[in-house]
Amino acid sequence: MTASAISDVQIPEVKTAADLAQQAEEYQSAVQKIVVSHAVNELYGAQVFDEPAIKLAPTPYAKWLACRIAMEEYHHHVRFKALADEIGIPAQRTDPSVKKPLSIFAFQLNTWAEFCVIKAIADYAEILQVEDLLHCSFHPLRNLARITMPEEKFHAKFGKDSCLELIQQGKADEVQDAIDRYFPITPAFFGASQSKNNEIYRKWKLKQRTNDEMREDFLARVSELVEKDFGLRLPQLD
């Protein structure tokens, strides 16, 4: 799909969930895919990373922070699931046992350092996804993005601060090892370079950037985080 073809589309400003049913079928389907993806992955991520991290946390204060993160991630799912219900998406489509989650969640979490790295890196990726919805033509998604963004920023800051704390405690090797094993799987978070779904999202101004543009932004931010802030090495990607 060319840029001119995208720009030729009459973009609606859909202000309520009820108004979605009046839109083109392609628009409705695209909105549903975005809502389903967020509902599924917020739930699955909370289950496999955030909730188990509470047990791994080394201090009561760290456990409290992990509890807060888990609570907020579950709440993100609840919000997106509520929107899914409102626009008539069948419940099984937002169930991670039915709809396959993102591949980044296949990483086996075993240590506190791994959790801190996941929060520092993966939540940067989530921030970029949420950023891209802040001017979404479907206003209920735009509103969810605005509510969710401060919490995602807190999660990423927690990851950064916790990694710095581990490094200051002489555990830089643990952080580096977690980065070496986790970072290489994160660029896939943004999807294929020639994604038909992404073309449709941009066509209808549901999203603003290509997958590759978001991936480049992510890699630049993570490179600065790891190499400048942490003073560690970002592994080369294949």
Secondary structure by P-SEA (a helix, b strand, c coil): ccaaaaaaccccccccccccccccaaaaaaaaaaaaaaaaaaaaaaaccccccccccccaaaaaaaaaaaaaaaaaaaaaaaaaaaaccccccccccccccccccccccccaaaaaaaaacaaaaaaaaaaaaccccaaaaaaaaaaaaaaaaaaaaaaaaaaaaaaaacaaaaaaaaaacccccccccccccccaaaaaaaaaccccccaaaaaaaaaaaaaaaacccccbbbbbcc
